[in-house]
Structure formats: C-alpha cells, structure tokens
Amino acid sequence: MWSVPTYLRRNLLQDLEGPHAQRVDAACFLDGTEDEHRVEFFRLWGRLVRRHYNRRTDATALHFVDGEDLELFNHFYPEGSRA
C-alpha cells in the first residue's frame, strides 16, 4: 500500500464522490471511540483505493492498495462485488 501522490489527491477526492467509483461496502468499517476513524475502500481508475478519515483531526489519508494486500483483498472481496 502506498500513499497517493499530492498531484493526484484533488482529482481522486472528486472522483471518489462521482459515479465511476465503486465503493466496496463490505470492506468498509468504523473504528475507535465513537467511530472516530472511518476506513473506506473504492475501485476506481482500475485500482483499489483506501480512504482513511480521522474525525478527531479532520485528516484524510488516501492509499493505493497493491501487491499481496491487493491479492488478499480481492480474495475476500472479488471485483464486481459491492456487498
């Protein structure tokens, strides 16, 4: 997994809210005190994107999931499945 380069962040954030992003609902979760952390997974641009939002600091981290992490993810959440 690696961080999304700064020059892609703006477009990626916009596209995650658009019609082409496929949210993988079953893989998303809330964690921490009062759901302080929200982690969501999307399929977009032929990639798997992980968005982590920390409500306490109002920070959003974006990562592309690659390698063994992607293989494991695809095993449990095959492409085309949304739930």
N, C-alpha and C positions, 0 to 999 in steps of 0.2 A: 504494500500500500504506500502511495506517495502523495504528497501534497500537490494540489492543483496550482500551477504557476500563476502568479499575480495577474499576468496579462489575460488569462482566461476566466478569472473569477467573475467579472461583471457579466459576461455573456452566459456563463454557466448558471449563475444565480437566476438570470432572466429565463433561460431555457428550462430550468427545473420547474418553474411555475407554468410553463407552456404545455401545449397539447402533445408534444412529442416525447416528453419524459414519462416513463412507465415506472410508477412507484411500486416497489416490492413490499406490499403491506405486511406480509407475514414476518419479514425480517426486521421491521422497524420496532423500536422499543423506547420506553421512558425509563429513567433510572435516577437514583438519588433522592434526596429529601424533597418531597412534594414534586416529583417528576422534574427535578432541576435540569437534567440532561435529556435531550431528545436526539436520537440517532435514527436517521432515515437512509434508505438505500433506493437508488434510482438507476434504471437502464436508460442511457442517453448517449448519443453520438457513437454507438457501438461499444460503449464502455460501461462499467459499473461504477457508480459514484456514491460515495458515503458522505452524508452531511451530518455533522455533529453540532448541535446548538446547545450552548450553556446559558441557561436563563439568568443565572446569577451575575455573570459578567457580560451578557448580551453578545458573546462572541460566537461566530460561526466558522467552523473548520470544514474544508472540503478536501476529499481524498479520492484518487482513482484507486480501485482495488485491482491488483494484478497478481500473477504468479500462483502460488499454492493457495493463497487466501481466496482468489477468484475461483479456482477449481473446487475448493471446499464449498464455497457459497453456491456455485452452480449445481453441485450435487444435491444440496438440500432445497434450493430454490431454482429449479430448471428455468431456462429462458422461455418466456411466453407465459409463465405462471405469475399471477398477480396476487394470489391469496395464499 
